[in-house]
Amino acid sequence: MNIKYLKPNNIKIISRILLDRLFGLDFLKTVLSEDVGLNPEKVHRSSPSGNVYLKELLKDFKIDTQDSIIDIGCGKGSAMRTMIQFPFQKVDGIELSDVIAKIAERNFSILKVKKATIFVGDAAEFKSYEDYNMIYFYNPFPNSVMTDVVKALIASLEVKKRELIIIYNNPICHDIIVNNNVFKKIGTYPDIWGNGIGIYSNYDLSHSRLLKNKKILLDPSN
Ligand SMILES: C[S@@+](CC[C@H](N)C(=O)[O-])C[C@H]1O[C@@H](n2cnc3c(N)ncnc32)[C@H](O)[C@@H]1O
């Protein structure tokens, strides 16, 4: 092995991958889109984001059993693995690649998780967004796909009026989220890479049930 890869963070990741493997789990190993027959211009690689940054952020929401979250582009389920530690009613994921979705299903079956369902398909065509009041993205796709997914989220608000929180890790399509005048950015949290995790909502903070801790890391405009 090349010595340059033996940095503390890499050693930590490699040891976590090996530990998972002991239990037959595979949450962390990155998969390139082209390796599962998908177009890298429309589908970003599958890499994990279930980490302490996501856990700390979720602690600031007043999550209970009336809340359900869907990870759009859930990959192998790494972020969902962090989410299931909170009292959500449902922690679901949608994944375009059936190969990757099968790995996620196997992970949650080994862990005997009952409240997680993996849907296989294109997030732009998913028909049940009204079942969720929280959405998670970790940079799954570019603007062209995000445009259709945001349209589907807005359509779901017509089916079921509700507070809808979007947690967007590495929010490269920020403009697409806010351009429709439905969602506003209400805060930013730190992430591992430095691009931040954006929090968006269709509700003002004063009407929000989910944001119990309103003083931290909010945008100065609020
Ligand atoms: C960066 S990974 C994120 C994995 C997971 N959300 C996490 O944070 O641990 C992005 C995933 O989105 C999936 N994806 C990309 N385009 C998609 C689409 N249109 N519909 C559903 N999933 C998609 C990719 O296959 C990839 O597994």
The ligand as a MOL file (V3000), in Angstrom:
LIG
                    3D

  0  0  0     0  0            999 V3000
M  V30 BEGIN CTAB
M  V30 COUNTS 27 29 0 0 0
M  V30 BEGIN ATOM
M  V30 1 C -23.4420 10.5950 -2.6120 0
M  V30 2 S -24.4360 9.1160 -2.5670 0 CHG=1
M  V30 3 C -25.2920 9.4000 -1.0410 0
M  V30 4 C -25.5260 8.1460 -0.2180 0
M  V30 5 C -26.3640 8.3430 1.0330 0
M  V30 6 N -27.4120 9.3450 0.8420 0
M  V30 7 C -25.5340 8.7880 2.2040 0
M  V30 8 O -25.4850 10.0050 2.4310 0
M  V30 9 O -24.9420 7.9620 2.8880 0 CHG=-1
M  V30 10 C -25.6620 9.5260 -3.8220 0
M  V30 11 C -26.5470 8.3520 -4.2510 0
M  V30 12 O -27.6360 8.8800 -5.0270 0
M  V30 13 C -28.0060 7.9250 -5.9970 0
M  V30 14 N -28.7850 8.5950 -7.0650 0
M  V30 15 C -28.3120 9.4250 -8.0160 0
M  V30 16 N -29.3010 9.8370 -8.8290 0
M  V30 17 C -30.4550 9.2840 -8.3600 0
M  V30 18 C -31.8210 9.3630 -8.7530 0
M  V30 19 N -32.2180 10.0790 -9.8190 0
M  V30 20 N -32.7360 8.6650 -8.0390 0
M  V30 21 C -32.3650 7.9300 -6.9560 0
M  V30 22 N -31.0740 7.8140 -6.5420 0
M  V30 23 C -30.1200 8.4810 -7.2290 0
M  V30 24 C -26.6470 7.3890 -6.4570 0
M  V30 25 O -26.7760 6.1360 -7.1090 0
M  V30 26 C -25.8680 7.3230 -5.1270 0
M  V30 27 O -25.9810 6.0520 -4.5400 0
M  V30 END ATOM
M  V30 BEGIN BOND
M  V30 1 1 1 2
M  V30 2 1 2 3
M  V30 3 1 2 10
M  V30 4 1 3 4
M  V30 5 1 4 5
M  V30 6 1 5 6
M  V30 7 1 5 7
M  V30 8 2 7 8
M  V30 9 1 7 9
M  V30 10 1 10 11
M  V30 11 1 11 12
M  V30 12 1 11 26
M  V30 13 1 12 13
M  V30 14 1 13 14
M  V30 15 1 13 24
M  V30 16 1 14 15
M  V30 17 1 14 23
M  V30 18 2 15 16
M  V30 19 1 16 17
M  V30 20 1 17 18
M  V30 21 2 17 23
M  V30 22 1 18 19
M  V30 23 2 18 20
M  V30 24 1 20 21
M  V30 25 2 21 22
M  V30 26 1 22 23
M  V30 27 1 24 25
M  V30 28 1 24 26
M  V30 29 1 26 27
M  V30 END BOND
M  V30 END CTAB
M  END
